[in-house]
Amino acid sequence: MAAHRTVISMSDDVMVEIQRDHLLNLILKGEREDGRAFDEFREISIKTGAIATADGSAHVKLGKTELVVGVKIQPGEPFPDTPDKGVLITNAELIPLASPEFEAGPPREKAIEIARVVDRGIRESKSVDLEKLCITAGEKVWIMFVDIHMLNNEGNILDAASMGAIAALLTAKLPMSQYGMGEDIPLPIRDIPVAVTVVEFGGALLLDPSRTEAAIASTSLIVITNSDGSISGMQKSGSESLTFEQVLQAVDMAKAAADTIREKFLDV
């Protein structure tokens, strides 16, 4: 049995090297596996109101990557260090049905990273005016639960989750009537943060990496920008470094892509 596992591992390594060489040859010719330009996203579809029982929701397709985001809002106690601000709690579920890479059980590292980065983008951009979600300072505030559920993974979950989260929040309403506080009102939204992932491979920078590109890329940089072009978050991962010029180029690419995404898909 041990020998059989070794053969599979060696086979996997060989396949990775074959894919790496194939993608590198394409990159050197200025091409990508699916024919896109280096700064081109796959087809994007965002539909809101996807979950009837949620206070806000969105269904996102990014190429064949697919997920739904639901927002539930309810009164609760504030955090002790922010007694006059609402609470944001973000969670991501990566179920085995969406990809053979995902395992059942408690949230693992990838799911935690996605939830943390999406949460940071919303929080650091001050997208939602949390002070306006205070009901009684120190006692009761509105708590927003943003739940991301993967349906299919073909790469770049993070960007799809970012789009879905902000689209769901843009259409969410405070359930005032449910708690005897009057009529339901929209969330106080102040900005639309968008996360864009840039990967480096063969010296080139690529937007919206496919599952194969992401697996083989040496490093990635997530850039979260606001509507005015300011940066509200960045996160690098991977073993290789980026030059100063590459970081500047990645930021410019991410800003341009985020502007297009806001204009075309997040005007909900």
N, C-alpha and C positions, 0 to 999 in steps of 0.2 A: 504493500500500500504506500509506503514512504517513497519508493522508487517512482511510483505512478505520479505522485504529487510533484516530484522533482521534474519529471518530463513535462508536465503541464506548465510549471513555472518557467522552464527553459523555453518552451513554445511561446509563452506570453512575452518573454523578453525579446525573442526573435521578431515577433509580430510588431512590438513597439518600435524596434529598430527599423523594420521595413517601412512602417508608417512615418517614422521620423524622416527617413531618407526621401520618401515620396513627397512629403510636405515641404521639405527643404528645397528640393528640386523645383517645385512649383513656386515657392517664395522667390528663389533666385531669378525666376522668369517673370516675376511681378504678378503671380497668379495665386489663387486659393482653390482648395479642393472643390468648393461648390460654385466657383465662378465669380464670387463677389470681389469687389475692390477691397483694399485693406481697411478702409474707413467706412465700409458699408455694413449696415445691420441686415439681418434676415427680415422677412416680412413680419410686421407687428400687428396684432389685433388686440384691442382692449375693449371689453364690453362690461359696463357697470350694471348693478342690479342683478347679479348672477345668483345670489342667495336670498330668497324671499324672507327668511327668518332673521337675517342680519340687519344691523342698523346702517351698514354700508358694505358694499362688496364689489369685486371685480373679477372677471375671467380674462386671463392674459395668455396669448399665444405669441411666442417668439420663435419663428420657424416652427420646428416640431416640439420645442420645449413648451410645456403647458402647465398652468397652475391656477388656483383660485385663491382669493384673499377675502376673508370675512372680518368685519369689525363689529364688535359688541361693546356697548357702552352702558355702564351702570354706576350708581352712586356708591361711594365707599370712603374709607379713611385715607387721608393724604399721607405721604411719607413724612416722618418727623422733621427732616431738614428742609422740606418745601411745603409747609402747612397751608399755603395759599395758592397752590398750583395743582392742576389735574395730573393724573398718572397715565403713563403710556407703558404698556406691556406687550412685547412682540414675541411671537413664537413661530417656529417653522417646523413642519412635519414632512420628513422625507421618507415616504413609505416604500416598501419593496416593490409594490406594483408599478411604481414610476421608473424604477431602474434596478438592474441586478446589483448595482453598487451599494444600494441602500439596504439596511437591515432593520428588522423589527426591534422594538424595545424603546428605552428612553432615548431622548434626543442625543445624537452623537456630535462629534466635533464640527462636521460640515453644517449640520442644521443649526447648531449654536452660533457658528460664524455668520451664517446668512441672517439669522434673526438679529444678531448684535449689530451688523453693518446697516441693515435696513432701519433699525431702531435709532442708531446714531445719526443717520441722515435726516430723519424726521426731527429728532431732538435738537441736534446742533444747528440745523437751519432755522429752528424756531418756526417750523411749518405750521404747527398748531399753536394758537395762543393759549398756553396752559393756564395762565392767570384767569382767563375768562371761563375756565372750567371749575373754578372754585365756587362752591355752594355756601358753605360756612367755614371760614378759615379755621384750621386746626381740627375740624370735626368731620366735614363731609365735602368731597369733591367728586367730579366725574372721572371714572376710570375707563380708559380705552384699551380694549384687548384686540390686537391685530394678529390674526392667525393666518399663516401662509401654508397652503396644502399643495404639494406637488402632485401632478397627474402624469407627467411624462418628462423625462430628462434627456434632452439632446444638446446640453451645454448652455452655459451662461444663465444659470438659475438666478444668480444674484441680481442681474439687471432686470430680469422679468419680475422678480419679487419686489424690487424697488418701484417699478411702474405700477404693479398691482396694488401695493400698499397705499401709494399716494392717490391713485384713482379711487380706491375704496373710501379713503378719508375725505376726498373731495365731494363725494356723494352722500356721506354719512350724516345722520341727523341725531341730535341729542334727544333721547326718548322721553321728553318732558311729560307727555300725557300719560305715559305708563306709570309715572310716579306722582301723579297729581300735581304737577308743577306748571301746567298750561299747555300750550301747543308745542309740538316738536319744532326745533329750529336747527339749521345747518351748523356743522362744526365751524368754529372761528378759524378759518384757514388764512395764513399770511404769506405762505410761499410754497413753491412746488419743487422740492429737491428731486434730482434724478441721478441715480448711480450708473456710471458707465465703466465697464471693465475693458482694460487694454492689456493684451498679452504680447510678450516679446518672443520672437522665434526667428532664428537665422539672421538677426540684426534688424528685422522688420517689426513694426508695431501693427497689431491687428485689433480691430474692434469686434465685439460680439463673437467671442471664440466659440466654435462648435465644440461638441463633446471631445472629439479627437484632437482638435487644436489645443484645447485647454489641458488635456492629459499630457501632451508632449511639450508644451511651451515651457521655457526655462524659468520664466517669472511673469507675474501679473501685477497690475496696478489698478485699483478701484478708485475712481475719482467721483466724488459727489458734489455737484454744483447746484447753486440756487438760480432763481430766475434772472438775477442781475449779473450772473457770471461769477460771483464769488464762490469760493470753495468752502464747503461745510464739513468735508471729511475726505481722507485719503487712507488707503491701506495697501501695502505691498505684501506679496507672498511669493515664494519661490526661492531657489538657491542662488540664482545669478543676480548681479547688481545691474542697475540702469545708470547710464551716464546722465549728467545734468541736462544735456541737450535732449536726450530721450524722454526725460521726465517732462520737460517743457512741451515737447511735441505731443506726448500722451495727454497732457492737460488740455492743450488746444483741441486735439481730436475729440476728447470727452466733452468739452464745452459745446463744440459745434453739434455733436450728436444729441446732446441733452436739449439744446435749443429746438432742434427739429422734432424730437419726441414730445416736448411740451406743446409745440404749436400744432402738431398733427394729431396727437393721440390723447393728450391730457386736457384738452379743452372740453371737459365734461360738465 
